[in-house]
Amino acid sequence: MTQDEAAERAEEHIDDAVAVLPDSLELESSGGVTANPCDDLANGGAEGPVSVGLGYWLRGLPVEDNEDNVELLYRYWIDNGYQVTGDQRPNKLAVFVQNEEDSFRMSVTSSIQGGLSISASSPCVWPEGTPEG
């Protein structure tokens, strides 16, 4: 899988998950696609594998429905091949999962102001699909 393919797959994970939320939902990018190195660059700066991620603010949803909407995502994930890796409720509205098939990770969290965000990130991939060299 290349970096671009990983970004497309992360987008698919998000699109599939948010389909369970109310129709009033609007996705607002929270920074675009990121590619974080999976290892340190002690190898002379040569490019290594990266984890590709992206996230969105979930706009258009009433704050008073946050708990219900997080529960909708949680139910979707456990019914569709995701393993819960962290659930901080009721102390904090935050759930973390990993897809059992392709190891993509996802989360939904609430900001201090009550805004929900969703993110997805890939397992480590080589930017061009194969190791250099």
C-alpha positions in Angstrom: 0.0 0.0 0.0 1.3 3.4 -0.9 0.9 6.6 1.1 -1.8 7.8 -1.3 -3.6 4.5 -1.0 -3.4 4.7 2.8 -4.9 8.2 2.7 -7.8 6.9 0.5 -8.4 3.9 2.8 -8.4 6.2 5.9 -11.0 8.4 4.1 -13.1 5.3 3.4 -13.0 4.2 7.1 -14.2 7.7 8.1 -17.0 7.8 5.4 -18.3 4.4 6.4 -18.3 5.2 10.1 -20.0 8.6 9.9 -22.8 7.2 7.7 -24.5 6.1 11.0 -24.7 9.7 12.2 -27.6 12.1 11.7 -28.1 13.6 8.2 -27.3 17.1 9.7 -23.6 16.1 9.9 -21.1 18.1 8.0 -17.4 17.1 7.9 -14.8 19.9 8.4 -11.2 19.0 7.8 -9.0 19.4 10.8 -5.7 19.6 9.0 -5.7 17.4 5.9 -3.6 14.3 5.4 -0.6 13.9 7.6 2.3 11.4 7.2 4.2 10.7 10.4 7.4 8.7 10.4 7.2 5.3 11.9 10.8 5.3 13.0 13.4 7.8 13.9 15.4 9.2 11.0 18.7 8.0 12.5 19.3 6.2 9.2 20.9 9.3 7.7 17.5 10.9 6.9 16.5 8.3 4.3 12.7 8.1 4.0 11.2 5.2 5.9 7.7 4.0 6.4 5.0 6.4 7.5 1.6 6.3 9.2 -0.9 8.3 7.2 -3.7 10.0 9.1 -6.5 12.4 8.6 -9.3 13.9 10.8 -12.5 15.9 10.7 -14.6 18.0 13.0 -18.1 16.6 13.1 -20.2 19.8 12.6 -23.9 20.2 12.5 -24.6 17.9 15.4 -26.2 19.2 18.6 -23.7 19.1 21.5 -26.4 17.6 23.8 -26.4 14.6 21.5 -22.6 14.0 21.7 -22.9 10.9 24.0 -25.6 9.3 21.7 -23.5 10.0 18.6 -20.3 8.6 20.1 -22.4 5.5 21.1 -23.6 5.2 17.5 -20.0 5.2 16.3 -19.0 2.7 19.0 -21.8 0.4 18.0 -20.9 0.7 14.3 -17.2 -0.1 15.1 -17.9 -3.2 17.3 -20.4 -4.5 14.7 -18.0 -4.1 11.8 -14.7 -5.7 12.7 -13.1 -3.1 14.9 -11.5 -3.9 18.3 -11.9 -1.3 21.0 -8.4 -0.2 22.2 -9.6 2.5 24.5 -12.9 3.8 25.9 -12.5 6.7 28.3 -16.3 7.2 28.9 -17.8 8.3 31.2 -14.9 10.5 32.3 -14.2 11.8 28.8 -15.9 11.4 25.5 -13.2 9.4 23.7 -13.2 6.0 22.0 -10.3 4.4 20.2 -10.5 1.4 17.9 -8.5 -0.7 15.5 -9.8 -2.5 12.4 -9.0 -6.2 12.8 -8.6 -6.7 9.0 -6.3 -3.9 7.9 -5.0 -2.5 11.3 -6.3 1.1 10.6 -6.9 2.9 13.8 -9.8 5.3 14.4 -11.0 7.5 17.2 -13.8 9.9 18.1 -13.1 12.5 20.8 -14.8 15.6 22.2 -13.0 18.9 22.7 -13.2 21.0 25.8 -15.8 23.2 23.9 -17.9 20.1 23.1 -17.0 19.7 19.5 -16.6 16.1 18.3 -13.8 15.0 16.0 -13.1 11.7 14.2 -9.8 10.5 12.9 -8.3 7.6 11.1 -4.7 6.5 10.7 -2.9 3.7 8.8 -0.5 1.2 9.9 3.1 1.9 8.7 3.4 2.0 4.9 6.2 2.9 2.6 5.4 6.2 0.8 5.8 4.6 -2.7 4.6 1.1 -1.6 7.9 -0.7 -1.4 11.1 -0.1 0.6 13.7 2.0 -1.2 16.9 0.3 -2.3 
